[in-house]
């Protein structure tokens, strides 16, 4: 199943996309950069709970996630990013909607993600998702800064749901 936005086609990622996902994450300068190996594994083992946006066959955005083993009605969004030249076109929202629409038949009705308090763009993106899907957005403390062994900021948990489908455009 794929969806289109602007010139982008949204579909499941493949291992051939892994290195580009790593590049997009690196170039974002805001995401925690995982190893290139991790993005390859993600595209192999979690493709069904992730999505990639392609323009002319090249990845320009992605969302990677997994269904929580202890809560099979919940997808956890690990990372979402869009190439600089594609920002401001609503592509991140389209990636999230595509992923949620794909997972709804599996019973996924909630989304969780973690966001640092200073990441206004992500807070706005996920708050808008809640409004679009008619779902409450709840924030809770999750990982305090002292949980991390490095200089990482605290990560707040955002839980959105239960999710309604996006209304079809007439």
C-alpha positions, 0 to 999 in steps of 0.5 A: 500500500502506498500513498502520494504527497506532492511528488513523494510516494510513501511506502514501507522501507527496504534495506536499500533505503537504510543508508539514506535514512541514516543520512537524513537522520544525520543531516537533521542535526536534531535526532539522536543518530543511531549507527548506520547498521541500526537503520539497515536492521530497522528497514529489514526487521521493522519495515511493516511498522515504518514508512519511507517517503520517496521522490524519484525513488530516493528517500526524502523522509521516514518514520520508524517505529515498532509495536510494543510487545506489552501493548499490541494496540500501540505503535512507538514512533522511534524517529521521524525526519524529513530532508531539509528541501522537503520540509514545510510540505506536510510530509511528516504528517503524511508519513504518520497518517500513512503508518497509522492507516496501515497499522489500524487493521492490526488493531493499533489504536494508540501512538507513543513517542518520546520528545525532549521539552525543547523540541517544539517542532515535534511537540507541534507535529504530534499535537496536530496528529492528535487533533487530526485523529480526534484523539487526546494527547497525554504527556508524562515524565518518562526518562529523566536526564539522570537516567542517561549516561551522557548529556542527554536531555530528559525525554517526555512520553507522549501518548496519543489515542485512541486514534480515529481514522483521518476523514476522507477528502470529498 
